[in-house]
Amino acid sequence: MPTLTARETHAHRPAVDPAHPAPARSPVQPEHLLDMVHHNPGEPEFVSSYTSPSTLAGLGYGGKVFMIFESAQLAVDWSDVDPGICPPGSEAAAWVERKRAELLRKYREAREAGLRVYCQCDMVLFPRALVERAGLESFGDIRDERTRQYLSILLRKMFREFADLDGIVVRVGETYLHDAPHHVGHIREKGNPEETIIPLMNLLRQVVCEELDKQVFFRTWLSFDRPTSENYLRISAAVEPHRNLIISDKHCEDDFHRGNRFSRFLGLGRHRQIVEIQCQREYEGKGAYPHYVAHGIIEGFEEYDHVMEPGEMRSLREFVRHPLYAGAWTWSRGGGWQGPYIAHELWIDLNTRVLSAWLRSPGESEAAVFARYARERLGLADEDVARFRELCLLSAAAVVRGKRGTHADIDGWWSRDHFIGTPPLPDSPAALERVLAEKREAVALWRRIAALAGEIRFADAETAAFARVSCEYGLFLYAIYRVSFELAAIRRGYGNTSAASLLVAEYDALWRGWRELQETQPLCPTLYKDHGFMALPECGGIGQLVDSMRG
């Protein structure tokens, strides 16, 4: 996928657009502070403290977003439209009844905890039998009159049959069916403002926001968050703002990669906006090792000095003062596919709790919120708070250098989830030297991180054990990254070819040590794979690279 990061890729946009001046205001508490656990598609649900509504309520969240396979759109009763869609006694009817009971229970529990209830909805998603029996060959085309008719029926049914539902979070960029065996999904031209986004948004505005007085959070993801701001502005101009219609945009452009610039769509247009924040970091470990992103999201990441222009908005601290700011939506768990799988939520907990606490009190410094977490949640004494602070800030520096680079010289997709693809190398010799130097620097930082983890006196023994093993885990992974980049550079003809055999031996030794860590430490997360994403041939893999260089 294309990654929009380089400075020259984007037209300069200052924090306040002179054409549409938006006077800054004092930071305010968010109208909407939401959280979601995004379970892996097609897998058992996560065991997590963040699935508990009482946990979210205790942290000051106002609402819970249920993921796409916990969506009311999967469990409405279509019998009054066509009894043959889910005939009594059929497998489909039994599945829908089980799903309905599950969702009614989950929504009720969230409501009883004092949370507002929202569910994700992929558009357009219908029962397979409805599409077949009604002959909806064009059901993914929002311009089709019958598609709009059935979609309106679906929306009204969702809110009528699930009375606890306060609103929906709409996604058109992707459609997942892994846990929806009796449904089909499709949308035509998901990025076309005139033919898809504008008519869909207007339909949702009319039915959900106006008629039902419920809320719609419309995600920009993979639809009108690229490639330029032109589409966003066309949509903003064509759809009248409404108090119940809110745009949801990720804090960074493209996907949740370090090295991607702060979103230029935040603060743009006429509609209020919430910010999407991923706490588990699917491209950077999923909590298997420390990666403290709360500081960078709140204050701005260091790489923004290289991938953004001076004066551009680059932090939540700036955006919470913007008149269009309506809140934030954290993903405490999930995003992406498969592993690594973790047995302890320390690093996820840190990001989620610091971010949610700061969002509720944006006048505070991030450092003050962090220190309070370290003292009250982890039971650290002052000297250990300082050590923990150093560890966490170093983790952010180590990750960007080891995975991507402070200048975003390489694409971020090469390693994701628990897959390690073939290391990409930049064409420029200067950029290549910078990439290799930063990979070496990252390993040095990880050594310091691992040492700090052994020095910090955590109040809880299990937390202490996980902190140590997860930092060792990170050291092994980023050392493997470094060796693989050195080998890739040699294969290209850069560097000392005689060093290849030593690097291959080092690579093998690192994997042996990493496997031993997992075998001997019960809290060690599952390890990465030495091939690219989902073992797709086009994604390559470091295993294949290294094998090609064995003597």
Number of C-alpha atoms within 10 A of each C-alpha: 8 9 18 22 27 16 17 11 13 17 11 14 18 14 22 17 13 9 6 11 9 16 9 14 12 11 20 18 17 19 13 18 23 27 28 23 23 21 23 18 20 14 11 8 12 16 12 13 15 21 22 16 23 18 13 25 16 11 14 17 26 19 24 27 26 25 18 24 23 24 23 27 26 25 24 22 20 17 12 8 11 14 11 14 22 22 14 12 8 11 11 19 17 14 16 18 14 12 20 22 11 14 20 17 12 19 26 18 17 23 18 13 18 17 24 21 23 28 24 24 23 24 22 22 23 23 21 17 17 19 20 11 11 12 11 17 11 16 25 22 21 25 16 13 12 16 20 19 11 17 22 16 14 20 18 16 18 20 20 13 15 18 13 20 22 19 24 27 22 23 22 26 19 14 17 15 16 12 15 20 12 17 18 19 20 20 20 17 17 21 21 14 22 15 15 20 24 19 18 21 19 16 17 24 24 15 17 22 19 16 11 16 15 19 22 25 23 23 24 21 20 16 21 25 22 17 18 15 17 13 19 20 16 15 21 18 14 14 17 13 15 16 14 16 25 22 23 27 25 24 27 25 22 21 19 20 22 26 30 26 28 24 20 23 24 25 24 21 19 18 22 23 27 27 25 20 24 25 27 29 27 24 22 22 25 28 26 32 27 29 28 26 28 27 21 19 18 23 16 20 23 15 20 24 15 16 23 22 18 14 11 18 22 28 21 24 21 18 23 27 18 23 19 20 25 22 23 27 23 24 22 27 28 21 21 17 19 17 20 19 18 21 15 19 19 20 22 25 20 23 25 25 21 24 25 23 19 22 25 19 16 22 14 14 14 21 13 12 18 23 18 16 19 22 16 10 13 18 16 22 16 12 11 19 22 15 18 23 17 14 24 23 18 19 24 21 22 27 26 25 28 27 29 24 26 24 22 27 21 22 22 26 22 21 29 25 24 27 25 26 28 24 25 18 19 16 10 10 11 9 17 19 16 18 27 20 16 22 29 21 16 27 24 15 23 27 16 17 26 20 15 19 23 16 13 20 19 22 14 11 10 12 17 19 17 25 26 22 24 26 26 22 27 25 25 23 22 23 24 25 23 26 24 25 23 23 26 22 21 17 17 10 10 14 15 12 13 9 12 21 15 11 20 19 13 15 21 14 13 18 17 12 13 21 16 11 20 16 12 9 12 12 21 27 24 17 20 18 20 21 22 26 22 15 15 11 11 10 18 19 24 27 17 14 19 23 10 10 15 11 7
